[in-house]
Amino acid sequence: MRLTQKTTDINGLKAIYVEAGEGKEIFFFIPGWGANPDAYEDLLLLLASKYKVISPYPPGFGKTYTPKKVWTSEKYGEFFINFLEKLSL
């Protein structure tokens, strides 16, 4: 099994995320501050043996676009809420 990279548009922002597994339950994993899914690949693959795992690259921390202005924690929260809504999670 491996992580599959996917993209979606979140309010005009090209958001990149990884997905693995085929379980009925979804495990949504937000990497710690300053990190991205690459740092957690082994953990995500382990979780994918039981769950469908989805983990986004937070804006500015990896492959997703870096915002022109510094984002507040509220702005990141909005991004993740919009991400979940976009994928109907």
C-alpha positions in Angstrom: 0.0 0.0 0.0 1.1 3.5 -0.6 -0.1 7.1 -0.2 -1.8 8.6 -3.3 -1.4 12.3 -3.8 -4.5 14.2 -4.8 -5.5 17.8 -5.4 -8.6 19.9 -4.9 -9.5 23.6 -5.0 -10.3 25.3 -1.7 -11.6 28.8 -2.3 -9.2 29.3 -5.2 -6.3 27.6 -3.4 -4.8 24.5 -5.0 -4.8 22.2 -2.0 -2.7 19.0 -2.0 -3.4 16.0 0.2 -2.6 12.3 0.4 -5.0 9.4 0.7 -4.7 5.7 1.5 -6.8 2.7 2.6 -10.3 1.6 1.9 -11.9 1.3 5.2 -15.5 2.4 5.9 -14.4 4.8 8.5 -12.3 7.9 7.7 -9.3 9.0 9.7 -8.6 12.7 9.0 -5.0 13.5 10.0 -3.8 17.1 10.4 0.0 17.2 10.6 1.5 19.1 13.6 2.5 22.8 13.2 5.3 23.2 10.6 5.0 19.6 9.4 3.3 17.9 6.5 2.1 14.3 5.7 5.5 13.3 4.5 6.8 13.3 8.1 4.1 10.8 9.1 4.1 8.4 6.1 4.7 5.3 8.2 2.0 6.2 10.6 -0.5 7.0 7.9 0.2 3.7 6.1 -0.3 1.8 9.4 -3.6 3.6 9.9 -4.6 2.9 6.3 -4.7 -0.9 7.1 -7.9 -0.2 9.0 -9.2 3.2 7.9 -9.4 5.4 4.8 -6.8 8.0 5.7 -6.8 11.5 4.4 -4.1 14.0 5.3 -3.7 17.5 3.7 -0.5 19.5 3.3 -1.3 22.6 5.3 -0.8 25.8 3.3 2.8 26.9 3.5 4.1 23.6 5.0 4.8 21.3 2.1 3.3 21.1 -1.4 0.3 23.3 -1.0 0.5 27.0 -2.0 2.1 29.4 0.5 -0.3 32.2 1.3 0.9 35.7 0.4 0.1 37.0 3.9 0.8 35.2 7.2 -2.3 33.2 8.2 -3.7 33.3 11.7 -4.8 30.1 13.5 -8.4 31.0 12.6 -7.5 31.2 8.9 -6.0 27.7 9.1 -9.1 26.5 10.9 -11.2 27.9 8.1 -9.0 26.1 5.5 -9.5 22.7 7.2 -13.2 23.2 7.6 -13.5 24.1 4.0 -11.3 21.1 3.1 -13.6 18.8 5.0 -16.7 20.3 3.4 -15.2 20.1 -0.1 -14.5 16.3 0.3 -17.9 15.8 2.0 -16.4 14.5 5.2 
